[in-house]
């Protein structure tokens, strides 16, 4: 095979390190605070005389909230001064009420009560983002290694097996034709996508069309993971001039003979009626409402903490009679503790 018949997308070289760096940065910046607050939650002690200074919360993209504050307190005859920052996902509107909490076992560990209220929210948020970003970067690294491994295998002679591939995307820039194709048509299809660049006027060898997508002819090189898309002049395969001329003549003859053959045409899409669309819309809306109401009922009747988000926010948004009933259910279980958002009186501490 010719060199560079399988290409690595340029985005791999800059997006992979950026995404991996974001995952590492997110973990390094947020994990210590989560671990600290988890330790505090094992034996928390609320300091009524603690001072929360310069407290500020910033909401981004409507749901991502960062809160930071300076905590100044005295415990056991020692003065402490520390900065804390917490990040969580919340649909809250308005201000947050918070206090100062330390670990009774390790008084040097301090946080905002808001950080403990949102602890599981923070753990889940951090885990999801780290797994998502880390998984994306590791997946791209794996795909890059696969491409480079295939390039190495293509340098060695092997049996070539022709296979059809679906051209999923292409782009022409500065005399270079970039093509993405998918191995999902052949009997031994792998479902994998590959990327290649064609230069010097090369065009892919197109042999048909199916469902609005061009079908190209590729070859599978031995047991390599990715097939190689051929060009219409067969320059990508190492052939003698006579062999190439004979192969091109055979292809031209076959395409000429198939001119009147059945052509795969994409089936016309059935239009969805307005009534059906309305049914889908209201069906989805009903599922959302049922889910929200079900979560709210679980929160007010069964939650292990009154400071559960987004349960507090949902309860606060409920109509007055439902909100009052929900607060009564919470008060039955947490009457000795501070009231959560949505159930607090004017002093922001006691139950309304």
Wavefront OBJ file of the C-alpha trace (Angstrom):
o trace
v 0.000 0.000 0.000
v 1.062 3.599 -0.564
v 2.131 5.736 2.389
v -0.329 7.814 4.432
v -3.458 6.163 3.056
v -4.873 6.269 6.596
v -4.664 9.691 8.224
v -4.956 11.012 11.751
v -7.449 13.901 12.075
v -5.654 17.132 12.974
v -8.095 17.675 15.843
v -6.600 14.667 17.637
v -3.294 16.472 18.122
v -4.716 19.519 19.922
v -8.074 18.422 21.344
v -6.799 15.301 23.116
v -4.257 17.077 25.372
v -6.714 19.923 26.017
v -9.524 17.588 27.101
v -7.131 15.506 29.206
v -5.737 18.672 30.813
v -9.277 19.843 31.615
v -10.061 16.516 33.287
v -6.868 16.666 35.357
v -7.412 20.335 36.251
v -11.002 19.685 37.319
v -9.968 16.749 39.484
v -6.989 18.533 41.058
v -8.981 21.702 41.774
v -12.205 20.128 43.079
v -11.246 16.749 44.544
v -9.333 18.068 47.612
v -12.352 20.148 48.665
v -14.716 17.216 48.207
v -12.420 14.919 50.211
v -12.092 17.561 52.942
v -15.847 18.021 53.216
v -16.411 14.271 53.236
v -14.055 14.027 56.221
v -15.898 16.870 57.940
v -19.262 15.196 57.294
v -18.174 12.176 59.341
v -18.229 14.261 62.544
v -19.391 17.823 61.789
v -19.505 20.611 64.351
v -21.362 23.851 63.618
v -19.610 26.935 65.013
v -22.180 29.580 65.807
v -19.460 32.161 66.474
v -17.600 31.434 63.247
v -17.278 34.209 60.688
v -18.015 33.627 56.996
v -16.406 36.509 55.112
v -16.545 37.608 51.474
v -19.012 34.872 50.595
v -19.925 34.845 46.928
v -21.697 32.426 44.587
v -21.518 32.601 40.805
v -23.855 30.659 38.514
v -22.773 29.764 34.982
v -24.858 28.214 32.217
v -27.905 28.470 34.526
v -26.986 25.399 36.630
v -23.221 25.357 37.386
v -22.611 27.169 40.661
v -19.296 28.109 42.298
v -19.316 29.398 45.873
v -16.288 30.713 47.713
v -15.718 32.316 51.107
v -13.123 33.080 53.746
v -13.707 31.260 57.039
v -12.367 32.788 60.245
v -12.944 31.021 63.565
v -11.514 30.146 66.947
v -11.622 26.660 68.382
v -9.765 25.127 71.296
v -7.896 28.350 71.951
v -6.485 28.532 68.417
v -7.358 30.924 65.620
v -7.999 29.587 62.122
v -8.284 31.409 58.813
v -8.928 29.501 55.590
v -10.364 29.906 52.096
v -12.899 27.413 50.733
v -14.536 26.947 47.362
v -17.263 24.512 46.331
v -18.764 23.690 42.945
v -22.091 21.981 42.342
v -25.041 21.760 39.959
v -28.209 23.499 41.098
v -31.334 25.135 39.686
v -31.488 27.555 42.600
v -32.387 31.218 42.159
v -31.558 33.886 44.705
v -29.125 33.878 47.611
v -27.791 30.934 49.598
v -27.811 30.755 53.390
v -24.747 29.136 54.919
v -22.809 28.727 58.131
v -19.389 27.556 59.276
v -18.815 23.877 59.989
v -15.620 22.187 61.148
v -14.565 18.630 61.812
v -14.774 17.825 65.510
v -11.912 15.366 65.009
v -9.729 17.703 62.933
v -10.650 21.320 63.746
v -8.267 22.628 61.092
v -10.713 21.284 58.494
v -13.491 23.804 57.909
v -16.124 24.387 55.263
v -19.425 26.092 54.589
v -22.581 24.276 55.618
v -23.663 24.752 52.001
v -20.753 22.552 50.959
v -22.028 19.742 53.188
v -25.622 20.222 52.037
v -24.431 19.765 48.448
v -21.807 17.118 49.204
v -23.333 14.252 47.213
v -24.250 16.692 44.459
v -20.571 17.701 44.292
v -19.333 14.114 44.392
v -21.634 13.096 41.542
v -20.850 16.234 39.512
v -17.093 15.781 39.885
v -17.274 12.061 39.092
v -19.412 12.579 35.988
v -17.225 15.340 34.560
v -13.931 13.581 35.283
v -15.189 10.304 33.797
v -16.686 12.104 30.793
v -13.645 14.250 29.996
v -11.131 11.582 30.972
v -13.016 8.947 28.989
v -13.127 11.181 25.921
v -9.398 11.872 26.054
v -8.486 8.225 26.685
v -10.828 7.160 23.885
v -9.138 9.572 21.481
v -5.718 8.319 22.578
v -6.869 4.745 21.932
v -8.161 5.666 18.470
v -4.909 7.472 17.691
v -2.895 4.406 18.710
v -5.129 2.244 16.508
v -4.482 4.503 13.507
v -0.714 4.487 14.051
v -0.745 0.708 14.498
v -2.655 0.285 11.231
v -0.129 2.524 9.472
v 2.653 0.243 10.657
v 0.820 -2.880 9.479
v 0.206 -1.381 6.027
v 3.954 -1.278 5.392
v 4.053 -5.084 5.347
v 2.659 -7.190 2.464
v -0.701 -8.859 3.086
v -3.748 -10.168 1.260
v -6.089 -7.392 0.072
v -9.830 -7.996 0.330
v -12.186 -5.541 -1.413
v -14.982 -4.198 0.802
v -17.616 -1.478 0.311
v -17.561 1.444 2.737
v -19.955 4.310 3.351
v -18.602 7.819 2.819
v -20.029 9.765 5.752
v -18.332 13.153 5.299
v -15.856 14.964 3.083
v -14.278 18.380 2.868
v -12.164 20.102 0.203
v -9.609 22.646 1.341
v -6.454 23.904 -0.365
v -6.372 21.092 -2.874
v -6.802 18.386 -0.215
v -9.877 16.166 -0.092
v -10.505 14.952 3.471
v -12.840 11.966 3.720
v -14.408 10.115 6.638
v -15.818 6.688 5.847
v -17.447 3.903 7.820
v -16.953 0.155 7.557
v -20.566 -0.905 8.099
v -21.672 -2.450 4.807
v -19.451 -5.490 4.221
v -20.427 -8.915 5.531
v -17.478 -8.790 7.946
v -18.099 -5.145 8.857
v -16.427 -3.723 11.941
v -18.508 -0.558 12.299
v -15.316 1.480 12.678
v -14.736 4.843 11.051
v -11.547 5.865 9.279
v -10.181 9.131 7.969
v -8.042 9.774 4.920
v -6.701 12.667 2.875
v -6.427 12.620 -0.910
v -4.099 15.034 -2.701
v -2.942 15.863 -6.221
v -6.408 15.581 -7.727
v -7.143 12.140 -6.283
v -10.801 11.198 -5.967
v -12.309 8.252 -4.078
v -13.380 5.221 -6.075
v -17.180 5.470 -5.804
v -19.098 2.361 -6.815
v -22.660 3.234 -5.838
v -25.028 5.011 -3.511
v -27.241 3.862 -0.647
v -29.634 5.910 1.449
v -28.198 9.174 0.222
v -24.614 8.166 1.052
v -21.890 7.480 -1.492
v -20.469 3.959 -1.410
v -16.729 3.737 -1.965
v -14.520 0.753 -2.678
v -11.910 -0.006 -0.040
v -9.577 -2.907 0.663
v -8.951 -4.720 3.898
v -5.221 -5.269 4.338
v -4.850 -8.624 6.064
v -6.258 -8.340 9.588
v -5.803 -4.599 10.008
v -8.461 -2.817 12.036
v -9.300 -0.236 9.355
v -9.937 -0.647 5.607
v -8.170 1.613 3.107
v -10.338 3.680 0.764
v -9.119 3.398 -2.834
v -8.741 6.272 -5.261
v -10.241 6.228 -8.749
v -6.782 5.812 -10.352
v -5.700 2.993 -8.001
v -2.549 4.891 -7.065
v -2.924 3.805 -3.446
v -2.229 0.172 -4.297
v 1.257 -0.889 -5.346
v 0.657 -2.249 -8.864
v 2.597 -2.337 -12.089
v 1.340 -0.096 -14.874
v -0.106 -3.088 -16.725
v -1.846 -4.412 -13.601
v -3.288 -0.986 -12.843
v -4.512 -0.521 -16.427
v -6.144 -3.965 -16.423
v -7.840 -3.329 -13.071
v -9.150 0.071 -14.178
v -10.437 -1.409 -17.431
v -12.241 -4.133 -15.491
v -13.815 -1.582 -13.154
v -14.870 0.623 -16.062
v -16.414 -2.363 -17.831
v -18.271 -3.430 -14.705
v -19.632 0.058 -14.074
v -20.704 0.283 -17.721
v -22.514 -3.033 -17.408
v -24.215 -1.975 -14.193
v -25.559 1.244 -15.677
v -29.073 -0.183 -15.896
v -28.836 -2.229 -12.721
v -31.068 -1.579 -9.756
v -29.962 1.516 -7.897
v -30.329 1.703 -4.152
v -32.534 4.682 -3.462
v -33.285 6.074 -0.055
v -36.836 5.307 0.951
v -38.992 8.408 1.265
v -39.291 9.484 4.857
v -42.745 9.341 6.308
v -43.911 12.742 7.445
v -44.922 12.929 11.080
v -48.338 14.490 11.505
v -48.872 17.510 13.734
v -51.141 15.433 15.967
v -48.394 12.838 16.405
v -45.876 15.544 17.226
v -48.241 16.995 19.815
v -48.696 13.549 21.332
v -44.931 13.107 21.583
v -44.477 16.594 23.048
v -47.156 16.217 25.704
v -46.055 12.654 26.406
v -42.511 13.808 27.130
v -43.856 16.738 29.148
v -46.029 14.373 31.192
v -43.057 12.107 31.893
v -41.039 15.098 33.102
v -43.873 16.281 35.356
v -44.383 12.795 36.790
v -40.651 12.453 37.386
v -40.381 15.840 39.110
v -43.445 15.245 41.295
v -42.235 11.752 42.155
v -38.822 13.082 43.143
v -40.462 15.807 45.233
v -42.631 13.250 47.069
v -39.572 11.137 47.787
v -37.706 14.193 49.061
v -40.371 15.412 51.490
v -41.323 11.954 52.766
v -38.209 9.773 52.575
v -35.000 11.769 52.037
v -32.331 11.211 54.689
v -31.521 14.936 54.763
v -33.598 18.074 54.422
v -30.741 19.766 52.560
v -31.071 17.728 49.389
v -30.732 19.431 46.035
v -32.705 19.756 43.792
v -35.395 18.597 46.238
v -35.248 21.912 48.116
v -35.643 23.893 44.902
v -38.561 21.795 43.652
v -40.327 22.141 46.999
v -39.791 25.902 46.946
v -41.338 26.139 43.458
v -44.429 24.158 44.425
v -47.775 25.981 44.855
v -48.294 27.279 48.396
v -50.561 24.412 49.601
v -48.173 21.732 48.305
v -45.141 23.606 49.627
v -46.758 23.888 53.052
v -47.616 20.188 53.088
v -44.097 19.279 51.981
v -42.542 21.427 54.707
v -44.784 19.759 57.288
v -43.532 16.341 56.198
v -39.933 17.498 56.441
v -40.495 19.139 59.813
v -41.848 15.881 61.242
v -38.445 14.277 60.622
v -36.040 17.200 60.985
v -37.769 19.471 63.506
v -34.619 19.741 65.648
v -32.431 20.831 62.712
v -32.281 23.978 60.612
v -35.011 24.418 58.043
v -34.013 23.918 54.400
v -34.463 26.408 51.603
v -38.159 26.651 50.785
v -39.235 26.020 54.372
v -37.337 28.713 56.285
v -38.926 31.583 58.150
v -37.820 35.201 57.864
v -34.764 34.536 60.048
v -33.467 32.038 57.415
v -32.959 29.404 60.109
v -36.196 28.317 61.811
v -39.136 26.561 60.199
v -41.915 28.698 58.791
l 1 2 3 4 5 6 7 8 9 10 11 12 13 14 15 16 17 18 19 20 21 22 23 24 25 26 27 28 29 30 31 32 33 34 35 36 37 38 39 40 41 42 43 44 45 46 47 48 49 50 51 52 53 54 55 56 57 58 59 60 61 62 63 64 65 66 67 68 69 70 71 72 73 74 75 76 77 78 79 80 81 82 83 84 85 86 87 88 89 90 91 92 93 94 95 96 97 98 99 100 101 102 103 104 105 106 107 108 109 110 111 112 113 114 115 116 117 118 119 120 121 122 123 124 125 126 127 128 129 130 131 132 133 134 135 136 137 138 139 140 141 142 143 144 145 146 147 148 149 150 151 152 153 154 155 156 157 158 159 160 161 162 163 164 165 166 167 168 169 170 171 172 173 174 175 176 177 178 179 180 181 182 183 184 185 186 187 188 189 190 191 192 193 194 195 196 197 198 199 200 201 202 203 204 205 206 207 208 209 210 211 212 213 214 215 216 217 218 219 220 221 222 223 224 225 226 227 228 229 230 231 232 233 234 235 236 237 238 239 240 241 242 243 244 245 246 247 248 249 250 251 252 253 254 255 256 257 258 259 260 261 262 263 264 265 266 267 268 269 270 271 272 273 274 275 276 277 278 279 280 281 282 283 284 285 286 287 288 289 290 291 292 293 294 295 296 297 298 299 300 301 302 303 304 305 306 307 308 309 310 311 312 313 314 315 316 317 318 319 320 321 322 323 324 325 326 327 328 329 330 331 332 333 334 335 336 337 338 339 340 341 342 343 344 345 346 347 348 349 350 351 352
